[in-house]
Amino acid sequence: MSTPLSPLIHLIDDDEAVRSALALLIGTVGLRVQAWSDPQAFIAGFDRQGIGAIVLDVRMPGTSGLTVLDTLVAQGVDQPIIMLTGHGTVEMCRRAFKAGAAEFLEKPVDDEALLEALQTAVRRHVKSREHLAADRQARERYAHLSQREREVLGLIVAGLTNKEIGRALALSPRTVETHRANLFAKLEATSLAQLIRQYAALVDENAP
């Protein structure tokens, strides 16, 4: 499986000469490439958990690139998709972007334009996956809080001081301090700003 340190570019084009040339080009910037001639085989076999991007030809026999794009988006695939075509139209470009394509380039493809688009797409995908992982970890940590700890967290996020929290929940200042310390430990927060930034949305979601 790919990792953020080894992004993989999936290249789908029915023209063998184009596949070979583009794979060679992409490899010059240190990106790994897996080439596919059959879009259906790609849909069935590629690793959806991997990091990277997809380069997809629009015009292919049997299944068009736009159909593949629609299928991938419907399946929730999050790898950025760069469309290539030798016969582009404004309507085709508009449809591709509306469907979720990250970029639309015409053949013959400008080398620098493709490489720049790919490197930008990979960087964005890595960041997106990092944010998803951080959100997942935050939810897992939040799930381990007691009901009282969640109440205290909600009031911290709302901007209340320890004294105000104590009055709101009928707790002593020492008890509030204990809950506050437990929150920072359980949520692995190193600052109040980090605590609020990571858990404000979760508090809102779970508010009665």
C-alpha positions in Angstrom: 0.0 0.0 0.0 1.2 3.5 -0.8 2.2 5.9 2.0 2.5 9.7 2.2 6.2 9.1 1.6 5.6 7.0 -1.6 2.8 8.6 -3.6 1.6 6.6 -6.6 0.3 8.1 -9.8 -2.3 5.9 -11.7 -2.1 6.6 -15.4 -5.1 5.4 -17.5 -4.7 5.6 -21.3 -5.4 3.1 -24.1 -2.5 4.3 -26.2 0.6 2.4 -25.3 3.0 5.0 -26.7 1.3 7.7 -24.6 1.4 5.6 -21.5 5.1 4.9 -21.9 6.0 8.5 -22.6 4.0 9.9 -19.7 5.1 7.3 -17.3 8.7 8.2 -18.1 8.0 11.9 -17.7 6.3 11.5 -14.4 9.1 9.3 -13.1 11.6 12.2 -13.6 10.2 14.0 -10.6 10.4 10.9 -8.3 6.8 9.9 -8.5 5.9 6.2 -8.9 3.6 5.3 -11.8 1.2 2.4 -12.4 -0.1 2.4 -15.9 -3.4 0.9 -17.0 -4.7 0.4 -20.5 -8.2 -0.8 -19.4 -10.3 1.6 -17.4 -12.5 -1.1 -16.0 -9.5 -3.1 -14.7 -8.3 0.1 -13.1 -11.6 0.7 -11.4 -11.6 -2.8 -10.1 -8.0 -3.1 -9.0 -6.5 0.1 -7.8 -5.7 0.8 -4.1 -8.2 3.4 -2.9 -6.4 3.9 0.3 -3.1 4.9 -1.4 -1.7 8.4 -1.6 -1.3 10.0 -5.0 -3.3 11.1 -8.0 -5.0 9.8 -11.2 -4.2 10.8 -14.7 -7.1 9.8 -16.9 -7.6 10.0 -20.7 -11.0 11.3 -21.8 -11.4 9.4 -25.0 -11.0 5.6 -24.7 -12.8 2.8 -26.4 -15.6 1.2 -24.4 -15.6 3.3 -21.3 -14.9 7.0 -21.6 -12.7 8.9 -19.2 -15.7 11.1 -18.1 -17.7 7.9 -17.3 -14.7 6.7 -15.2 -14.6 10.1 -13.5 -18.3 9.9 -12.6 -17.8 6.3 -11.3 -14.8 7.2 -9.1 -16.6 10.3 -7.6 -19.7 8.2 -6.9 -17.6 5.7 -5.1 -16.1 8.4 -2.9 -12.5 8.1 -4.3 -10.5 11.0 -3.0 -7.4 10.9 -5.1 -7.3 14.0 -7.3 -8.1 13.3 -11.0 -6.3 15.0 -13.9 -8.1 14.6 -17.2 -6.3 14.5 -20.5 -7.8 14.9 -24.0 -6.7 15.4 -27.5 -10.1 16.8 -28.6 -11.2 19.0 -25.8 -14.2 21.3 -25.9 -15.4 24.0 -23.5 -18.4 21.8 -22.6 -16.2 18.7 -22.0 -13.9 20.8 -19.7 -16.9 22.3 -17.9 -18.4 18.8 -17.3 -15.1 17.4 -16.1 -14.7 20.2 -13.5 -18.3 20.0 -12.4 -17.9 16.2 -11.9 -14.9 16.8 -9.6 -11.8 16.7 -11.8 -8.8 18.6 -10.3 -7.3 19.6 -13.7 -8.1 19.3 -17.4 -5.2 19.3 -19.8 -5.1 19.1 -23.6 -2.8 16.7 -25.6 -0.1 17.0 -26.6 0.4 17.7 -22.9 2.9 20.3 -21.9 5.4 18.5 -19.7 5.8 21.3 -17.1 2.0 21.8 -16.9 1.4 18.1 -16.2 4.2 17.8 -13.7 3.1 20.9 -11.8 -0.5 19.7 -11.8 0.5 16.3 -10.4 2.8 17.7 -7.7 0.1 20.1 -6.6 -2.5 17.3 -6.6 -0.3 15.0 -4.5 0.5 17.7 -2.0 -3.1 18.5 -1.6 -4.0 14.8 -1.2 -1.4 14.3 1.4 -2.7 17.2 3.4 -6.3 16.0 3.0 -5.4 12.6 4.3 -3.5 14.1 7.2 -6.5 16.2 8.2 -8.8 13.2 7.9 -6.4 11.2 10.2 -6.3 14.0 12.7 -10.1 14.3 12.7 -10.4 10.5 13.2 -8.0 10.6 16.1 -9.8 13.5 17.7 -13.2 11.7 17.5 -11.6 8.6 19.0 -10.2 10.6 21.9 -13.4 12.5 22.4 -15.3 9.2 22.6 -13.3 8.2 25.7 -14.3 11.2 27.7 -16.8 10.9 30.5 -20.1 12.8 30.3 -18.8 15.3 32.9 -15.6 15.8 31.0 -17.6 16.5 27.9 -19.6 19.1 29.8 -16.5 20.8 31.0 -14.9 20.7 27.6 -18.0 22.3 26.1 -17.8 25.2 28.6 -14.1 25.6 28.0 -14.7 25.8 24.2 -17.5 28.4 24.9 -14.9 30.6 26.6 -15.9 30.2 30.3 -13.3 30.5 33.0 -12.7 27.8 35.6 -14.8 29.8 38.2 -17.6 30.2 35.7 -17.5 26.5 34.8 -17.6 25.7 38.5 -20.7 27.8 39.0 -22.4 26.4 35.9 -21.9 22.8 36.9 -22.0 23.2 40.7 -18.4 22.1 41.0 -15.5 23.3 43.2 -12.6 25.1 41.6 -10.3 22.2 42.5 -12.7 19.7 40.7 -12.8 21.9 37.6 -9.0 22.0 37.6 -8.9 18.2 37.8 -11.3 17.8 34.9 -9.4 20.4 32.9 -6.1 18.5 33.5 -7.7 15.2 32.6 -9.0 16.7 29.4 -5.6 18.0 28.3 -4.1 14.6 29.0 -6.9 12.5 27.4 -7.1 14.7 24.3 -3.3 15.1 24.1 -3.7 18.8 23.7 -0.6 21.0 24.4 -2.4 24.4 24.5 -5.8 25.9 25.0 -5.9 27.1 21.4 -5.2 23.5 20.2 -7.9 22.1 22.4 -10.5 24.6 21.1 -9.4 24.3 17.5 -9.6 20.5 17.4 -12.7 19.9 19.5 -15.1 22.9 18.9 -16.8 21.1 16.0 -17.2 17.9 18.0 -18.7 19.7 20.9 -21.2 21.4 18.6 -22.1 18.1 17.0 -22.7 16.4 20.4 -24.6 19.3 22.0 -28.1 18.4 23.1 
